[in-house]
Amino acid sequence: MLSLARNLERLRTESSADSRRAVAAEIGARFRGGTLSERERALASEIFRILVRDTEIMVRKAMAESLAASPLVPGDIAVALARDLNEVAVPVLEHSDVLSDDDLIAIIRAPYGPDSAVPEAAAAYQPGAKLAAVARRRVISSTVCVALVDHGDETLILELVANNGADLDPPAAHHLLDRFGDLVRVQVALVDRKAVPISVLERIAFRASEAVRDRIVSRHDLPEVVSERITRMAQEKAMLALIGDDPEGRRAGRLAANMCGKGRMTGTLLLRALFTGEIRFAEAAFAGLAQVSVVAVRDRIRYGSALELRRLYRRTGLSGELFPIISAAVELSEALDRDGASRTGPDRMAIMLERTIARAGKFRANYIPHAVDGLDLEYVLARVAAMADQSDGRGAPAPAPKIGAATVD
């Protein structure tokens, strides 16, 4: 106690910054060592509350470095240091377990607080350094990960993904993909993590290059049904791209008939055609699967009742589980055509995705359980394929694999 009182007196009587820095380092070391009594810790805390307002950055920095890893530092002092200039804040943000998730999220959103020793021109102090410090923490909760994704850039996200202490659970990982999923470096970094939810790997696979898909298969112990689904979906995407410029729909019709004849037509390929505006392909697919004429398909789709569409669908032999989403897509496609909407393009696809999934509420609840902003075609089709596989008895949930493999979510 005498030593602490002496140091407090030094703060009152000595004006040099070096002296105050020495006091900060000495008391911080003793506080961190856990040798102080309860009364001594209370006095030390009061000294810290004086030092945290010191105008010299070297003083505050010395205190931050001493206290960053201490589990005993009072929360208000840890927060004040974390809101300070980068030189002071970074070690605290990276190492202090005293900071709560709420503290970290508040600092991510507003890195410099009004009570810190930061000038008004706070933007000049590069708040990205603070976010990077948070991204390096030994343990990062899912909610903090989401906040970093909301406020970070590609460099920060790569640092976050490389940290296996970051809890990128399915909601957080899908949120990350919403913002950064088209960046190849982010895709590869996610694939290279020790454990990745299967739905996340699928979503990456269906929007990534062949090289990234191969990386997924080689690095993760995926269930066989998932590996097959990834390969099949990539082939279907490439197959539909073969149609190209085909205003009369002749090439589309021939391709669909050929796929049906070889037994390779699937519900996801049919749905892809509806979503992307390849109506002639979809009509020919229905005709080939149901063994009826394209004219008959057209009439039932355009003028028939919902019951007639269901009867036509039953003849295709496709999974009954897919009917609600395929029928919703058929109805919406026809409605957009009647309203004069463009047959293709991103706007039509966005409308189709949003409204179809909204109508197929059971599908969304069961197969898109995590909030995904701006649903993309490949992810929706991946989930449809998962539903079809499960309805065929090929996609029953399996126990979560060991670390180093894909995790079931």
C-alpha positions as CSV (number, residue, x, y, z in Angstrom):
1,M,0.0,0.0,0.0
2,L,2.9,2.4,0.9
3,S,4.4,1.9,-2.6
4,L,1.1,2.7,-4.3
5,A,0.6,5.8,-2.2
6,R,4.1,6.9,-3.0
7,N,3.4,6.5,-6.7
8,L,0.2,8.4,-6.4
9,E,2.1,11.2,-4.7
10,R,4.6,11.2,-7.6
11,L,1.8,11.7,-10.0
12,R,0.7,14.8,-8.0
13,T,4.1,16.3,-7.6
14,E,6.2,15.3,-10.6
15,S,5.4,16.8,-14.0
16,S,7.6,14.9,-16.4
17,A,5.9,12.4,-18.8
18,D,8.8,9.9,-18.3
19,S,8.0,9.8,-14.6
20,R,4.3,9.2,-15.2
21,R,5.1,6.5,-17.7
22,A,7.3,4.8,-15.2
23,V,4.5,4.9,-12.6
24,A,2.1,3.5,-15.2
25,A,4.4,0.6,-16.1
26,E,5.3,-0.2,-12.4
27,I,1.7,-0.2,-11.1
28,G,0.5,-2.0,-14.2
29,A,3.1,-4.8,-13.7
30,R,2.1,-5.3,-10.1
31,F,-1.6,-5.2,-10.9
32,R,-1.1,-7.8,-13.7
33,G,1.0,-10.0,-11.4
34,G,-2.0,-10.5,-9.0
35,T,0.0,-9.8,-5.9
36,L,-2.1,-6.8,-4.7
37,S,-4.6,-7.0,-2.0
38,E,-8.2,-6.0,-2.6
39,R,-7.6,-2.5,-1.1
40,E,-4.4,-2.1,-3.1
41,R,-6.2,-3.1,-6.4
42,A,-8.9,-0.4,-5.6
43,L,-6.2,2.2,-5.1
44,A,-4.4,1.1,-8.3
45,S,-7.6,1.3,-10.2
46,E,-8.0,4.9,-9.1
47,I,-4.5,5.7,-10.3
48,F,-5.3,4.1,-13.6
49,R,-8.4,6.3,-13.9
50,I,-6.1,9.3,-13.5
51,L,-3.5,8.0,-16.0
52,V,-6.1,7.1,-18.7
53,R,-6.8,10.8,-19.1
54,D,-3.1,11.7,-19.3
55,T,-2.3,14.0,-22.3
56,E,0.9,12.1,-23.1
57,I,0.3,9.0,-25.3
58,M,3.5,7.3,-23.9
59,V,1.9,7.2,-20.5
60,R,-1.4,5.7,-21.7
61,K,0.5,3.3,-23.9
62,A,2.7,2.0,-21.0
63,M,-0.5,1.4,-19.0
64,A,-2.2,-0.4,-21.9
65,E,0.7,-2.7,-22.5
66,S,0.8,-3.6,-18.8
67,L,-2.9,-4.2,-18.4
68,A,-3.9,-5.7,-21.8
69,A,-3.8,-9.3,-20.7
70,S,-4.9,-8.8,-17.1
71,P,-8.3,-10.3,-16.2
72,L,-8.5,-8.0,-13.2
73,V,-8.6,-4.6,-14.8
74,P,-11.9,-2.8,-14.3
75,G,-14.1,-2.7,-17.3
76,D,-14.4,1.0,-17.6
77,I,-10.6,1.3,-17.8
78,A,-10.3,-1.4,-20.4
79,V,-13.0,0.3,-22.6
80,A,-11.3,3.7,-22.2
81,L,-8.0,2.3,-23.4
82,A,-9.7,0.4,-26.2
83,R,-11.3,3.7,-27.4
84,D,-7.9,5.5,-27.4
85,L,-5.5,6.1,-30.2
86,N,-4.3,2.9,-32.0
87,E,-1.0,2.8,-30.2
88,V,-2.8,2.5,-26.9
89,A,-5.9,0.6,-28.0
90,V,-4.5,-2.2,-30.2
91,P,-2.9,-4.4,-27.4
92,V,-6.1,-4.1,-25.3
93,L,-8.4,-4.9,-28.2
94,E,-6.3,-7.9,-29.2
95,H,-5.7,-9.4,-25.8
96,S,-8.1,-8.2,-23.1
97,D,-10.7,-10.7,-22.0
98,V,-12.4,-8.0,-19.9
99,L,-14.0,-6.5,-23.0
100,S,-17.4,-8.0,-23.5
101,D,-19.0,-8.7,-26.9
102,D,-21.1,-5.6,-26.5
103,D,-17.9,-3.5,-25.8
104,L,-16.2,-4.9,-28.9
105,I,-19.2,-4.4,-31.2
106,A,-19.6,-0.8,-29.9
107,I,-16.0,-0.1,-30.7
108,I,-16.2,-1.8,-34.1
109,R,-19.1,0.5,-35.0
110,A,-17.5,3.7,-33.5
111,P,-13.8,3.0,-32.9
112,Y,-13.1,6.3,-31.1
113,G,-15.4,7.4,-28.2
114,P,-16.0,10.9,-26.9
115,D,-14.4,10.2,-23.6
116,S,-11.0,9.1,-24.9
117,A,-8.0,11.2,-25.4
118,V,-8.5,11.4,-29.2
119,P,-8.7,14.7,-31.0
120,E,-11.8,15.6,-33.1
121,A,-10.1,14.5,-36.3
122,A,-10.5,10.9,-35.3
123,A,-10.9,9.6,-38.8
124,A,-7.2,10.4,-39.4
125,Y,-6.2,7.7,-37.0
126,Q,-7.1,4.7,-39.3
127,P,-9.8,2.8,-37.3
128,G,-9.0,-0.2,-39.5
129,A,-6.1,-1.0,-37.2
130,K,-8.6,-1.4,-34.3
131,L,-10.8,-3.8,-36.3
132,A,-7.8,-5.8,-37.3
133,A,-6.8,-6.1,-33.6
134,V,-10.3,-7.5,-32.8
135,A,-10.0,-9.9,-35.7
136,R,-6.8,-11.3,-34.2
137,R,-8.3,-12.1,-30.8
138,R,-7.8,-15.6,-29.4
139,V,-11.6,-16.2,-29.3
140,I,-14.2,-14.2,-31.3
141,S,-17.9,-14.8,-30.9
142,S,-20.3,-15.2,-33.9
143,T,-21.9,-11.8,-33.1
144,V,-18.6,-10.0,-33.1
145,C,-17.7,-11.7,-36.4
146,V,-20.9,-10.4,-38.0
147,A,-20.0,-6.9,-36.8
148,L,-16.5,-7.1,-38.3
149,V,-18.1,-8.3,-41.6
150,D,-20.4,-5.4,-41.6
151,H,-17.7,-2.8,-41.1
152,G,-14.6,-4.5,-42.6
153,D,-12.9,-4.6,-46.0
154,E,-11.4,-7.6,-47.8
155,T,-8.0,-7.4,-45.9
156,L,-9.8,-7.5,-42.6
157,I,-12.1,-10.4,-43.7
158,L,-9.1,-12.4,-44.8
159,E,-7.5,-11.9,-41.3
160,L,-10.7,-12.9,-39.6
161,V,-11.2,-16.0,-41.7
162,A,-7.6,-17.1,-41.1
163,N,-8.2,-17.0,-37.3
164,N,-9.6,-20.4,-36.3
165,G,-10.6,-18.9,-33.0
166,A,-13.3,-16.9,-34.9
167,D,-16.7,-18.6,-34.5
168,L,-17.9,-18.4,-38.1
169,D,-21.0,-20.5,-37.5
170,P,-23.5,-20.9,-40.3
171,P,-25.3,-17.5,-39.8
172,A,-22.0,-15.6,-39.6
173,A,-20.4,-17.5,-42.5
174,H,-23.4,-16.9,-44.8
175,H,-23.5,-13.2,-43.8
176,L,-19.8,-13.1,-44.8
177,L,-20.6,-14.7,-48.1
178,D,-23.4,-12.2,-48.7
179,R,-20.8,-9.4,-48.7
180,F,-17.6,-11.0,-49.8
181,G,-18.5,-14.3,-51.4
182,D,-17.5,-13.4,-54.9
183,L,-13.9,-12.6,-53.9
184,V,-11.7,-15.6,-54.8
185,R,-9.2,-14.9,-52.0
186,V,-12.1,-15.0,-49.5
187,Q,-13.5,-18.2,-51.0
188,V,-10.1,-19.9,-50.7
189,A,-9.5,-18.7,-47.1
190,L,-12.9,-20.1,-46.0
191,V,-12.2,-23.4,-47.7
192,D,-8.9,-23.6,-46.0
193,R,-10.3,-23.3,-42.5
194,K,-10.2,-26.3,-40.2
195,A,-13.9,-26.8,-40.0
196,V,-16.5,-25.3,-42.3
197,P,-20.3,-25.8,-42.3
198,I,-21.4,-28.0,-45.3
199,S,-24.0,-25.4,-46.5
200,V,-21.2,-22.8,-46.7
201,L,-18.9,-25.1,-48.7
202,E,-21.8,-25.8,-51.1
203,R,-22.6,-22.2,-51.5
204,I,-18.9,-21.4,-52.3
205,A,-18.7,-24.4,-54.7
206,F,-21.7,-23.3,-56.7
207,R,-20.3,-19.8,-57.3
208,A,-16.6,-20.5,-57.5
209,S,-14.2,-21.7,-60.2
210,E,-13.4,-25.3,-60.9
211,A,-10.1,-24.9,-59.1
212,V,-11.8,-23.8,-55.9
213,R,-14.3,-26.6,-56.1
214,D,-11.5,-29.1,-56.4
215,R,-9.9,-27.5,-53.4
216,I,-13.1,-28.1,-51.4
217,V,-13.3,-31.7,-52.3
218,S,-9.6,-32.3,-51.6
219,R,-9.5,-30.5,-48.2
220,H,-12.8,-31.6,-46.7
221,D,-14.2,-34.9,-45.9
222,L,-17.6,-34.2,-47.6
223,P,-20.4,-36.8,-47.5
224,E,-20.6,-38.5,-50.9
225,V,-24.0,-37.1,-51.6
226,V,-22.7,-33.6,-51.2
227,S,-19.7,-34.2,-53.5
228,E,-22.0,-35.6,-56.1
229,R,-24.3,-32.7,-55.8
230,I,-21.5,-30.2,-56.3
231,T,-20.4,-31.9,-59.4
232,R,-23.9,-32.3,-60.8
233,M,-24.8,-28.7,-60.2
234,A,-21.6,-27.4,-61.9
235,Q,-22.4,-29.6,-64.9
236,E,-26.0,-28.3,-65.0
237,K,-24.9,-24.7,-65.0
238,A,-22.5,-25.4,-67.8
239,M,-25.1,-27.3,-69.7
240,L,-27.7,-24.5,-69.7
241,A,-25.0,-22.0,-70.7
242,L,-24.7,-24.0,-74.0
243,I,-28.1,-22.6,-75.1
244,G,-26.6,-19.1,-75.8
245,D,-28.5,-16.7,-78.1
246,D,-31.6,-18.7,-79.1
247,P,-34.5,-16.4,-79.6
248,E,-36.7,-19.1,-81.2
249,G,-35.9,-21.6,-78.5
250,R,-35.0,-24.4,-81.0
251,R,-31.6,-25.1,-79.5
252,A,-33.1,-25.1,-76.0
253,G,-35.8,-27.5,-77.0
254,R,-33.4,-29.9,-78.6
255,L,-31.1,-29.8,-75.6
256,A,-33.9,-30.4,-73.1
257,A,-35.2,-33.3,-75.2
258,N,-31.7,-34.8,-75.3
259,M,-31.3,-34.5,-71.5
260,C,-34.7,-36.2,-71.0
261,G,-33.8,-39.0,-73.4
262,K,-30.6,-39.7,-71.5
263,G,-32.3,-39.6,-68.1
264,R,-30.2,-36.6,-67.0
265,M,-33.0,-34.1,-66.6
266,T,-33.4,-33.0,-62.9
267,G,-35.7,-30.7,-60.9
268,T,-32.8,-28.3,-60.3
269,L,-32.1,-28.0,-64.0
270,L,-35.7,-27.3,-64.7
271,L,-35.9,-24.7,-62.0
272,R,-32.6,-23.1,-63.2
273,A,-34.3,-22.7,-66.6
274,L,-37.3,-21.1,-65.1
275,F,-35.2,-18.7,-63.0
276,T,-33.0,-17.6,-65.8
277,G,-35.8,-17.1,-68.3
278,E,-35.1,-20.2,-70.5
279,I,-38.8,-20.9,-70.9
280,R,-38.5,-23.0,-74.0
281,F,-36.1,-25.3,-72.3
282,A,-38.4,-25.6,-69.3
283,E,-41.4,-26.4,-71.5
284,A,-39.4,-29.0,-73.4
285,A,-38.2,-30.5,-70.1
286,F,-41.7,-30.8,-68.8
287,A,-42.8,-32.4,-72.1
288,G,-39.9,-34.9,-72.2
289,L,-40.3,-36.0,-68.6
290,A,-44.2,-36.2,-68.7
291,Q,-44.2,-37.8,-72.2
292,V,-46.6,-35.2,-73.6
293,S,-46.3,-32.6,-76.4
294,V,-44.7,-29.2,-75.8
295,V,-48.0,-27.6,-77.0
296,A,-49.9,-29.5,-74.2
297,V,-47.4,-28.3,-71.7
298,R,-47.8,-24.7,-72.8
299,D,-51.6,-24.9,-72.6
300,R,-51.5,-26.4,-69.1
301,I,-49.0,-23.9,-67.8
302,R,-50.7,-20.8,-69.4
303,Y,-54.4,-21.7,-69.2
304,G,-54.7,-24.7,-67.0
305,S,-55.7,-24.8,-63.3
306,A,-53.3,-25.5,-60.4
307,L,-54.7,-29.0,-60.3
308,E,-53.8,-29.6,-63.9
309,L,-50.3,-28.3,-63.3
310,R,-50.0,-30.7,-60.4
311,R,-51.2,-33.6,-62.5
312,L,-48.6,-32.7,-65.2
313,Y,-45.9,-32.5,-62.6
314,R,-46.8,-36.0,-61.2
315,R,-46.2,-37.4,-64.7
316,T,-42.6,-36.1,-64.7
317,G,-41.5,-38.4,-62.0
318,L,-39.7,-35.6,-60.2
319,S,-39.7,-35.5,-56.4
320,G,-43.0,-34.3,-54.9
321,E,-41.0,-32.2,-52.4
322,L,-40.0,-29.9,-55.3
323,F,-43.5,-29.3,-56.5
324,P,-44.3,-26.2,-54.4
325,I,-41.2,-24.3,-55.4
326,I,-41.3,-25.4,-59.1
327,S,-45.1,-24.5,-59.4
328,A,-44.4,-21.1,-57.7
329,A,-41.6,-20.5,-60.3
330,V,-43.9,-21.5,-63.2
331,E,-46.7,-19.2,-62.0
332,L,-44.4,-16.3,-61.4
333,S,-42.6,-16.7,-64.8
334,E,-46.0,-16.6,-66.5
335,A,-47.1,-13.5,-64.5
336,L,-43.9,-11.7,-65.4
337,D,-44.3,-12.6,-69.1
338,R,-47.9,-11.2,-69.0
339,D,-46.6,-8.0,-67.4
340,G,-44.1,-7.6,-70.3
341,A,-41.0,-8.2,-68.1
342,S,-37.7,-9.1,-69.8
343,R,-37.3,-12.8,-70.2
344,T,-33.8,-12.7,-68.9
345,G,-31.5,-10.5,-66.8
346,P,-30.6,-10.0,-63.2
347,D,-33.7,-8.0,-62.3
348,R,-36.0,-10.8,-63.4
349,M,-33.9,-13.4,-61.6
350,A,-33.9,-11.3,-58.4
351,I,-37.7,-11.0,-58.5
352,M,-38.2,-14.7,-59.3
353,L,-35.9,-15.8,-56.4
354,E,-37.5,-13.5,-53.9
355,R,-41.1,-14.2,-54.7
356,T,-40.7,-17.9,-55.3
357,I,-38.9,-18.5,-52.0
358,A,-41.5,-16.3,-50.2
359,R,-44.3,-18.5,-51.6
360,A,-42.5,-21.7,-50.8
361,G,-42.3,-20.9,-47.1
362,K,-41.8,-24.5,-45.9
363,F,-38.8,-24.8,-48.2
364,R,-37.2,-21.6,-46.8
365,A,-37.8,-22.6,-43.2
366,N,-36.3,-26.1,-43.7
367,Y,-33.6,-25.6,-46.2
368,I,-32.5,-21.9,-45.9
369,P,-32.5,-21.7,-42.1
370,H,-29.9,-18.9,-41.9
371,A,-30.6,-15.3,-42.8
372,V,-29.1,-14.8,-46.3
373,D,-29.3,-11.3,-47.8
374,G,-29.9,-11.0,-51.5
375,L,-30.4,-14.7,-52.2
376,D,-28.3,-15.9,-55.2
377,L,-29.4,-18.4,-57.7
378,E,-26.7,-20.9,-57.1
379,Y,-27.4,-21.0,-53.3
380,V,-31.1,-21.5,-53.8
381,L,-30.5,-24.3,-56.3
382,A,-28.0,-25.9,-54.0
383,R,-30.7,-26.0,-51.3
384,V,-33.3,-27.3,-53.7
385,A,-30.8,-30.1,-54.7
386,A,-30.3,-30.9,-51.0
387,M,-34.0,-31.2,-50.5
388,A,-34.4,-33.5,-53.5
389,D,-31.5,-35.7,-52.4
390,Q,-33.0,-36.0,-48.9
391,S,-36.4,-36.8,-50.3
392,D,-34.7,-39.6,-52.3
393,G,-33.1,-40.9,-49.1
394,R,-29.6,-39.8,-50.1
395,G,-29.2,-36.8,-47.9
396,A,-30.1,-37.8,-44.4
397,P,-28.2,-35.7,-41.8
398,A,-25.0,-37.3,-40.5
399,P,-23.1,-36.7,-37.3
400,A,-20.8,-33.7,-37.3
401,P,-17.4,-34.9,-38.6
402,K,-14.2,-34.3,-36.6
403,I,-12.3,-31.0,-36.7
404,G,-10.6,-30.8,-40.1
405,A,-13.6,-31.9,-42.0
406,A,-16.7,-30.1,-43.1
407,T,-19.3,-29.7,-40.3
408,V,-22.9,-30.4,-40.6
409,D,-25.1,-27.4,-40.0
